[in-house]
């Protein structure tokens, strides 16, 4: 059996998944620090662009990756969670690492992981081992730059053993309050931990309390700050077929006629934040002027963001989105209204425990005529009946049905959409959302590969 065979990949996945899941944390850098010390500090082998925030982190990281590769750099990208394959988390040259390389990297670091496990009371978590694998793989490649998405928070997130040259913070909202704090100011203070000395902090638009916490940290760290709305921003955007046309103000100047094949104001915001991060990394600013416009245009035109308001079927249209908190759902709902001309939309929702489900449902109620409530395959999935009761409170009993199996829920929603009076006009659609896990499982069911 070859090293990268299905059997070896299954073995590695089973060993990783036997560890503490991402939903269980012991806030500390002790274990990951011990591991990277044993590995020879791979996180210091290349410059790092780190991305924190509540929503938009993965898409922003993908955009930064695409831009950097457009400028001829070799890029490693680490994001989480994955939609369909664990290998999506560690990306080299724009593609998930091969099964062979994934297994090889795991087996290389496993003895050191066992040493760290043996030295402490709490063994390394799934996420900590994945971070160790990513840094080891990127150092070994080697890459010119690593784009690293924070898992949760910032200060004590395992990715934060690196000192980022550019620290990016996407909009901060309420999420994971049990770990990060009860308000956006406290949460932003936690995320601000990625801002280190001599870094450039690229801050997307923030609520005042969040901005205050982030800027305070930047001043303490003696970091340079670039803020959306001040040093960079979206100047103009218009809806276009398959996405939007944007005009962006970057750190180095204005970028015109940029096509972005993603929907919604939030994606334009992600794009200009990614652009500013890459400008900062490449040393561009008002004194140097814009970076190569055609390269920027080509990179943005090539951006894909699976599971983010993604059409996975036509006739009727089925859209999949990974929104899992009210702020994310609000942005997605606004994009739905702006970019799609549905006269009737049927929602399919599956969530996990610990989220502001009522807040998400209130956003969905504005656009969904009917709702099919289901549950995903996560151990933390909220049972469909429990979610159904919450949905009835928001939608009313006559607009909610419960279908615990996701495949059956999608089939039911498609039937409801096709039965609608507007189907002849092509105005009916299905929208599957509520969790990254729900989005990933829906993509699998509807046979969309993930990159």
C-alpha positions as CSV (number, residue, x, y, z in Angstrom):
1,X,0.0,0.0,0.0
2,X,1.6,3.3,-1.0
3,X,2.2,6.0,1.5
4,X,-0.5,8.2,0.1
5,X,-3.1,5.5,-0.4
6,X,-6.7,5.7,0.7
7,X,-5.9,3.5,3.7
8,X,-3.0,5.7,4.9
9,X,-5.1,8.9,4.5
10,X,-8.0,7.2,6.5
11,X,-5.5,6.2,9.2
12,X,-4.2,9.8,9.6
13,X,-7.7,11.3,9.6
14,X,-8.8,8.8,12.3
15,X,-5.8,9.6,14.4
16,X,-6.4,13.4,14.0
17,X,-10.1,13.2,14.7
18,X,-9.5,11.1,17.9
19,X,-8.0,14.3,19.4
20,X,-9.9,17.2,21.0
21,X,-12.2,18.7,18.3
22,X,-12.1,22.4,17.3
23,X,-15.1,23.1,19.5
24,X,-13.2,22.1,22.7
25,X,-10.4,24.5,23.7
26,X,-7.9,25.0,26.5
27,X,-6.6,28.5,25.7
28,X,-2.8,28.2,25.7
29,X,0.1,28.3,23.3
30,X,2.1,25.9,25.5
31,X,1.6,22.8,23.4
32,X,1.9,24.3,20.0
33,X,5.0,26.3,21.1
34,X,6.6,23.0,22.4
35,X,5.9,21.3,19.1
36,X,7.3,24.0,16.8
37,X,10.4,24.3,19.1
38,X,10.9,20.5,18.6
39,X,10.4,21.0,14.8
40,X,13.0,23.8,14.6
41,X,10.6,26.7,14.4
42,X,9.2,26.2,10.9
43,X,6.8,29.1,11.4
44,X,9.8,31.4,11.2
45,X,11.1,29.9,7.9
46,X,9.0,32.3,5.8
47,X,7.1,35.6,6.2
48,X,3.5,35.2,7.4
49,X,0.3,37.1,6.5
50,X,-2.2,36.3,9.3
51,X,-5.9,36.7,9.0
52,X,-8.2,37.1,12.0
53,X,-11.8,38.3,12.4
54,X,-15.3,36.9,12.8
55,X,-16.6,36.7,9.2
56,X,-14.8,36.6,5.8
57,X,-11.5,35.2,7.0
58,X,-11.3,32.2,4.6
59,X,-12.4,34.2,1.5
60,X,-10.0,37.0,2.3
61,X,-7.2,34.5,2.8
62,X,-8.0,32.9,-0.6
63,X,-8.0,36.3,-2.3
64,X,-4.6,37.2,-0.7
65,X,-3.2,33.8,-1.9
66,X,-4.5,34.5,-5.5
67,X,-3.0,38.0,-5.6
68,X,0.4,36.8,-4.3
69,X,0.6,34.0,-6.8
70,X,-0.3,36.5,-9.5
71,X,2.9,38.3,-8.5
72,X,4.9,35.2,-8.9
73,X,5.3,34.1,-5.3
74,X,5.0,30.6,-4.0
75,X,2.3,30.6,-1.4
76,X,1.2,28.3,1.3
77,X,-2.3,28.8,2.7
78,X,-3.8,27.4,5.9
79,X,-7.6,27.9,6.5
80,X,-10.3,26.3,8.6
81,X,-12.7,24.6,8.8
82,X,-12.9,22.6,5.7
83,X,-16.0,22.1,3.6
84,X,-15.5,18.5,2.3
85,X,-11.9,17.4,2.6
86,X,-9.5,17.9,5.4
87,X,-6.8,18.5,2.9
88,X,-8.5,21.8,1.9
89,X,-7.0,23.3,5.0
90,X,-3.4,23.1,3.8
91,X,-3.0,24.6,0.3
92,X,0.2,24.8,-1.7
93,X,0.5,26.6,-5.1
94,X,-3.3,27.1,-5.1
95,X,-4.2,23.5,-4.6
96,X,-5.0,21.3,-1.5
97,X,-1.9,19.3,-0.7
98,X,-1.9,15.7,-2.1
99,X,-2.9,12.8,0.1
100,X,0.7,11.6,-0.1
101,X,2.1,14.8,1.1
102,X,-0.5,15.2,3.9
103,X,0.3,11.7,5.2
104,X,4.0,12.2,4.8
105,X,3.9,15.4,6.8
106,X,1.8,13.9,9.5
107,X,4.1,10.9,9.9
108,X,7.1,13.2,10.0
109,X,5.8,15.2,12.9
110,X,3.9,12.5,14.8
111,X,6.9,11.4,17.0
112,X,7.3,15.1,18.2
113,X,3.5,15.4,18.8
114,X,3.7,12.3,21.0
115,X,6.6,13.9,22.9
116,X,4.5,17.0,23.6
117,X,1.5,14.8,24.5
118,X,3.6,12.9,27.0
119,X,5.0,16.0,28.6
120,X,1.7,17.6,29.6
121,X,-1.6,16.9,31.2
122,X,-3.6,17.8,28.1
123,X,-2.7,16.2,24.7
124,X,-2.5,18.3,21.6
125,X,-5.8,19.1,19.9
126,X,-6.8,18.3,16.3
127,X,-6.3,22.0,15.4
128,X,-2.9,22.3,17.1
129,X,-1.6,19.3,15.2
130,X,-3.0,20.7,11.9
131,X,-1.3,24.0,12.6
132,X,2.0,22.2,13.2
133,X,1.6,20.2,10.0
134,X,0.9,23.4,8.0
135,X,4.0,25.2,9.3
136,X,6.2,22.2,8.8
137,X,4.9,21.6,5.3
138,X,5.3,25.2,4.2
139,X,8.9,25.4,5.6
140,X,9.8,22.2,3.8
141,X,8.2,23.3,0.5
142,X,9.6,26.0,0.9
143,X,7.1,28.8,0.3
144,X,7.9,32.5,-0.2
145,X,5.0,33.5,2.1
146,X,2.4,31.7,4.2
147,X,-1.2,33.0,4.4
148,X,-2.5,31.8,7.8
149,X,-6.1,32.0,8.9
150,X,-6.7,32.1,12.7
151,X,-8.9,29.4,14.0
152,X,-10.6,31.3,16.8
153,X,-9.7,34.5,18.5
154,X,-6.1,35.5,18.1
155,X,-3.9,35.9,21.1
156,X,-3.9,32.2,22.2
157,X,-4.9,30.7,18.8
158,X,-2.4,28.0,17.8
159,X,-1.5,29.9,14.6
160,X,-0.2,32.8,16.7
161,X,3.2,31.1,17.3
162,X,4.2,33.0,14.2
163,X,4.9,36.7,14.2
164,X,3.0,38.0,11.2
165,X,4.5,40.6,8.9
166,X,1.0,41.7,8.0
167,X,-1.9,41.2,10.4
168,X,-5.3,41.3,8.8
169,X,-8.5,41.7,10.9
170,X,-11.8,41.2,9.0
171,X,-15.0,42.6,10.6
172,X,-15.4,41.6,14.3
173,X,-18.9,40.5,15.4
174,X,-20.4,38.4,18.2
175,X,-19.4,34.7,17.9
176,X,-17.9,32.1,20.2
177,X,-18.8,34.4,23.1
178,X,-18.1,31.6,25.6
179,X,-14.4,31.7,24.7
180,X,-13.8,35.2,23.3
181,X,-16.0,37.5,25.5
182,X,-19.5,39.0,25.7
183,X,-19.1,42.1,23.4
184,X,-17.2,43.1,20.3
185,X,-14.7,45.2,22.2
186,X,-13.6,42.2,24.3
187,X,-13.6,39.9,21.3
188,X,-11.6,42.4,19.2
189,X,-9.0,42.7,22.0
190,X,-8.6,38.9,21.8
191,X,-8.2,39.0,18.0
192,X,-5.8,41.9,18.3
193,X,-3.2,39.5,19.7
194,X,-2.0,38.8,16.2
195,X,-0.7,42.3,15.8
196,X,3.0,42.2,16.8
197,X,5.9,44.7,16.7
198,X,7.0,45.9,13.3
199,X,3.9,44.5,11.7
200,X,1.4,46.2,9.5
201,X,-2.1,45.9,10.8
202,X,-4.7,45.9,8.0
203,X,-8.1,46.5,9.5
204,X,-11.4,46.1,7.7
205,X,-14.3,48.3,8.8
206,X,-15.1,47.7,12.5
207,X,-17.6,48.8,15.0
208,X,-16.2,51.6,17.2
209,X,-15.5,49.4,20.2
210,X,-13.7,46.9,18.1
211,X,-11.7,49.5,16.2
212,X,-10.6,51.1,19.5
213,X,-9.3,47.7,20.9
214,X,-7.4,46.9,17.6
215,X,-5.8,50.4,17.3
216,X,-4.8,50.4,21.0
217,X,-3.0,47.1,20.5
218,X,-1.3,48.4,17.3
219,X,-0.1,51.4,19.2
220,X,1.3,49.2,22.0
221,X,3.0,47.0,19.5
222,X,4.4,49.9,17.5
223,X,2.7,48.5,14.4
224,X,1.6,50.5,11.4
225,X,-2.2,50.7,10.9
226,X,-4.1,50.8,7.6
227,X,-7.9,51.1,8.1
228,X,-10.8,50.5,5.6
229,X,-12.5,53.9,5.1
230,X,-9.3,55.8,5.8
231,X,-6.3,54.3,4.0
232,X,-8.2,52.0,1.7
233,X,-11.8,51.2,0.8
234,X,-14.4,50.3,-1.8
235,X,-15.0,53.4,-4.0
236,X,-17.7,51.9,-6.2
237,X,-19.4,48.7,-7.1
238,X,-22.0,47.6,-9.5
239,X,-23.8,44.2,-9.9
240,X,-22.5,42.3,-12.9
241,X,-23.3,38.9,-14.5
242,X,-21.7,36.3,-12.3
243,X,-20.5,38.8,-9.6
244,X,-19.7,42.5,-9.4
245,X,-17.6,45.2,-10.9
246,X,-15.6,47.2,-8.3
247,X,-13.4,50.2,-8.1
248,X,-11.0,50.0,-5.2
249,X,-8.9,52.5,-3.3
250,X,-5.7,50.6,-2.2
251,X,-2.8,51.8,-0.2
252,X,-0.9,52.6,-3.4
253,X,-3.7,54.2,-5.4
254,X,-6.9,53.4,-7.3
255,X,-7.7,50.1,-9.0
256,X,-10.4,50.5,-11.7
257,X,-12.6,48.0,-13.6
258,X,-11.9,45.0,-11.3
259,X,-14.3,42.1,-11.8
260,X,-15.0,40.0,-8.8
261,X,-16.9,36.7,-9.4
262,X,-18.5,36.8,-6.0
263,X,-21.7,38.4,-4.7
264,X,-22.4,41.1,-2.1
265,X,-20.9,44.2,-0.5
266,X,-19.1,42.0,2.0
267,X,-17.1,40.3,-0.8
268,X,-16.1,43.7,-2.2
269,X,-15.0,44.5,1.4
270,X,-13.0,41.3,1.6
271,X,-11.4,42.1,-1.8
272,X,-10.2,45.5,-0.8
273,X,-8.9,44.2,2.5
274,X,-7.0,41.5,0.7
275,X,-5.6,44.0,-1.8
276,X,-4.4,46.3,1.1
277,X,-2.8,43.3,2.8
278,X,-0.9,42.3,-0.4
279,X,0.1,45.9,-1.1
280,X,1.4,46.2,2.5
281,X,3.4,42.9,2.1
282,X,4.9,44.0,-1.2
283,X,5.8,47.4,0.3
284,X,3.4,49.5,-1.8
285,X,2.0,52.7,-0.5
286,X,1.1,56.2,-1.6
287,X,4.8,57.0,-2.4
288,X,5.2,54.0,-4.7
289,X,1.8,54.0,-6.4
290,X,-0.5,51.0,-7.2
291,X,0.8,47.5,-7.8
292,X,0.4,46.1,-11.4
293,X,-3.3,46.7,-12.2
294,X,-3.6,43.9,-14.8
295,X,-2.2,41.4,-12.3
296,X,-4.6,42.5,-9.7
297,X,-7.5,42.3,-12.2
298,X,-6.5,38.8,-13.3
299,X,-6.1,37.5,-9.7
300,X,-9.5,38.8,-8.6
301,X,-11.2,37.4,-11.7
302,X,-9.8,34.0,-10.8
303,X,-10.9,34.0,-7.2
304,X,-13.3,31.2,-6.1
305,X,-14.9,30.9,-2.7
306,X,-16.7,27.5,-2.4
307,X,-19.7,27.5,-0.1
308,X,-20.1,31.2,-0.1
309,X,-23.3,32.1,-1.9
310,X,-22.3,29.4,-4.4
311,X,-24.7,28.1,-7.1
312,X,-24.4,24.3,-7.0
313,X,-27.5,23.5,-9.2
314,X,-29.7,25.2,-11.7
315,X,-33.4,24.8,-12.5
316,X,-34.3,25.4,-9.8
317,X,-31.2,27.3,-8.6
318,X,-29.7,25.9,-5.4
319,X,-27.4,28.2,-3.6
320,X,-25.1,27.1,-0.7
321,X,-23.7,29.4,1.9
322,X,-21.6,28.8,5.1
323,X,-23.1,31.7,7.1
324,X,-23.2,30.6,10.8
325,X,-23.9,33.8,12.8
326,X,-26.2,36.7,12.5
327,X,-23.6,39.1,11.0
328,X,-22.6,36.6,8.3
329,X,-26.3,35.8,7.6
330,X,-27.1,39.5,7.3
331,X,-24.4,40.1,4.7
332,X,-25.5,37.0,2.8
333,X,-29.1,38.0,2.8
334,X,-28.2,41.5,1.5
335,X,-26.2,39.9,-1.3
336,X,-29.1,37.5,-2.2
337,X,-31.4,40.5,-2.5
338,X,-29.0,42.5,-4.6
339,X,-27.6,39.9,-7.0
340,X,-30.5,37.3,-7.5
341,X,-33.9,38.0,-8.8
342,X,-35.8,35.2,-6.9
343,X,-39.5,35.8,-6.6
344,X,-39.7,32.8,-4.2
345,X,-36.9,31.3,-2.2
346,X,-37.1,28.1,0.0
347,X,-34.5,27.9,2.8
348,X,-32.8,24.7,4.1
349,X,-31.2,25.3,7.5
350,X,-29.0,23.1,9.7
351,X,-27.0,24.6,12.6
352,X,-24.8,23.6,15.5
353,X,-25.4,24.3,19.1
354,X,-23.9,27.4,20.6
355,X,-24.9,29.8,17.9
356,X,-27.4,32.7,17.9
357,X,-29.9,30.7,16.0
358,X,-32.7,33.2,16.5
359,X,-30.6,36.0,15.1
360,X,-29.9,34.0,12.0
361,X,-33.5,32.9,11.5
362,X,-34.7,36.5,11.8
363,X,-32.3,37.4,8.9
364,X,-33.5,34.5,6.8
365,X,-37.2,35.3,7.4
366,X,-36.8,38.4,5.3
367,X,-36.0,36.4,2.1
368,X,-37.3,32.8,2.5
369,X,-41.0,32.1,1.8
370,X,-40.7,28.7,3.4
371,X,-38.1,26.9,5.5
372,X,-37.1,23.3,5.6
373,X,-35.3,22.6,8.9
374,X,-32.7,19.8,9.0
375,X,-29.5,18.8,10.8
376,X,-26.0,18.2,9.6
377,X,-23.6,15.4,10.5
378,X,-21.7,17.3,13.2
379,X,-21.7,15.8,16.8
380,X,-22.8,19.4,17.8
381,X,-25.7,19.6,15.4
382,X,-28.9,21.0,16.8
383,X,-31.6,18.3,16.4
384,X,-34.0,19.2,13.6
385,X,-37.0,19.2,16.0
386,X,-35.3,21.6,18.4
387,X,-34.4,23.9,15.5
388,X,-37.9,23.5,14.1
389,X,-39.4,24.9,17.3
390,X,-37.2,27.9,17.1
391,X,-38.0,28.4,13.4
392,X,-41.8,28.3,14.1
393,X,-41.4,31.2,16.6
394,X,-39.9,33.3,13.8
395,X,-41.6,32.0,10.6
396,X,-44.9,30.7,11.9
397,X,-45.9,27.0,11.7
398,X,-47.4,27.2,8.2
399,X,-44.0,28.2,6.7
400,X,-41.8,25.6,8.5
401,X,-41.3,21.9,7.8
402,X,-38.9,19.5,9.5
403,X,-36.8,17.0,7.6
404,X,-33.9,15.6,9.8
405,X,-31.9,14.1,6.9
406,X,-30.2,16.8,4.8
407,X,-30.6,14.9,1.5
408,X,-34.3,14.6,2.1
409,X,-34.5,18.2,3.2
410,X,-32.9,19.4,0.0
411,X,-35.2,17.2,-2.1
412,X,-38.2,18.6,-0.3
413,X,-37.1,22.2,-0.7
414,X,-36.5,21.6,-4.5
415,X,-40.0,20.2,-4.7
416,X,-41.4,23.2,-2.9
417,X,-39.6,25.6,-5.1
418,X,-40.7,23.8,-8.3
419,X,-44.3,23.8,-7.0
420,X,-44.3,27.5,-6.6
421,X,-46.5,29.7,-8.8
422,X,-43.5,31.6,-10.2
423,X,-41.5,28.6,-11.5
424,X,-42.5,29.3,-15.1
425,X,-40.8,32.7,-14.7
426,X,-37.6,31.0,-13.4
427,X,-38.0,32.9,-10.1
428,X,-37.9,30.1,-7.6
429,X,-34.7,28.9,-5.8
430,X,-33.4,27.0,-2.8
431,X,-30.9,28.4,-0.3
432,X,-29.0,25.9,2.0
433,X,-27.2,27.6,5.0
434,X,-26.6,27.8,8.7
435,X,-23.2,26.2,9.1
436,X,-20.0,25.4,7.3
437,X,-20.8,21.7,7.9
438,X,-24.2,22.1,6.3
439,X,-22.8,23.9,3.3
440,X,-20.0,21.3,2.8
441,X,-22.4,18.3,3.1
442,X,-24.8,20.0,0.7
443,X,-22.0,20.5,-1.8
444,X,-21.1,16.8,-1.5
445,X,-24.7,15.8,-2.0
446,X,-25.0,18.0,-5.1
447,X,-21.6,16.7,-6.4
448,X,-19.5,19.9,-6.3
449,X,-15.8,19.2,-5.8
450,X,-14.0,21.5,-3.4
451,X,-10.7,23.4,-4.0
